[in-house]
Amino acid sequence: MNAEKLTIADVERLLSDPSEDARAAVAAKVARQFSEVELVPRERELARAILGYLVHDVAVSVREALARCLDDNAAAPRDIILQLARDIDRVALPVLERSPVLTDEDLVGLVYYGSPAKQCAIAGRSGVAAPVSEAIAHRGDRTAVLRLVHNAGAIINEAAATMLVKRYADDADVSVPLVQRGEMPALLVERLIAMVSEQLREYLVAQHEMDHRVAATLEGQTRERTTADAISRMSNDDMRALVAQLSENGRLTATLILRAACAGEMRFVEAAFANLTDVPDERIWRLIHDVGALGFRAVYARAGMPEALYPAFRRVLDTYHAVRSSDGTLDLDLFRFHVLEGLRETFEEIEAPDLDAMIDRLARLASPVPGQRRQNVA
């Protein structure tokens, strides 16, 4: 139902009735007219003048009524919206969270000079552009940052993500959802994971006086677990780019490849061995899956993988072929259950409550970094 037009009686009431409720009622009525009523130019000019008068009202309830009625109005006067956005939190939050009138430049300024509550409102907008995310990353309160990293409508670019990691490297509530965001480029995700894990190591050494070697081991485990988790959300192109970057930086470890295998991510396993052996993708698939045990044995040797971990890889591959259905689908929970049982049977001396812990313990059997490539694949 359309709102009634503003009348002379409303104006007279505004001027003659000193009550706060009366002014708030007029404020709501005139604000609604900008979207619900077709106004001729003269009426719009009158309504705008009244808004300009009411936005400075001493009563918070009057200004709050304006904000609630203009918060999602694309036709609202920009100067009025800006005035409301700069008001106290109670007035400002509705327009900060929803107003389409505010520009990215407006929002960046409001982040830098606004309260934590205002920053949080901006971080929760249905769409947050990269410059606004950068501002929140640099100056935002933790509550705003948490809302930003969980906001699917926020664009978090490399500059913003890097700043967030620097500020919150030891805060899993921020760093974990950040690296898990689906739109993050794979190469950026890997760099962020490396940065987070490195700062975790530094934190453990500095704050808990942990031995450097123990801290480095925990760092590596954290990095590999997070990377393996991120792989499942990547496209094939992103995943291949990730493999290349990991290899270049010396982080394409045997244990990372094993973690991916245990997660059923055979495309990563295939891409990793293709990278380490210089064997084309189509041939590497046949050598791993079709040629039998000897094919993978040759690939494994050429990749320079630690001999102590070969039985683990062999067991995971055999389980994958046994559990995968004829149409190529994989019941991941069933697969992981059988993988863990198979590894416990193969390595009877190792006790582990879950797959990640099992891989952590298997890593102690051999150096996690692939050695030099050797032997030719038959």
Secondary structure, DSSP 4 states (H G I P E B T S, - for coil): -PPPPP-HHHHHHHHH---HHHHHHHHHHHHHHHHHS---HHHHHHHHHHHHHHTT-S-HHHHHHHHHHHTT-TTS-HHHHHHHHTS-HHHHHHHHHH-SSS-HHHHHHHHHHS-HHHHHHHHTSS-B-HHHHHHHHHH--HHHHHHHHT-TTB---HHHHHHHHHHHTT-HHHHHHHHT-TTS-HHHHHHHHHHHHHHHHHHHHHHH---HHHHHHHHHHHHHHHHHHHHTT--HHHHHHHHHHHHHTT---HHHHHHHHHTT-HHHHHHHHHHHHT--HHHHHIIIIIS-HHHHHHHHHHTT--GGGHHHHHHHHHHHHHHS-TTS---HHHHHHHHHHHHHHH-TT---SSHHHHHHHHGGGS-SS-----S---
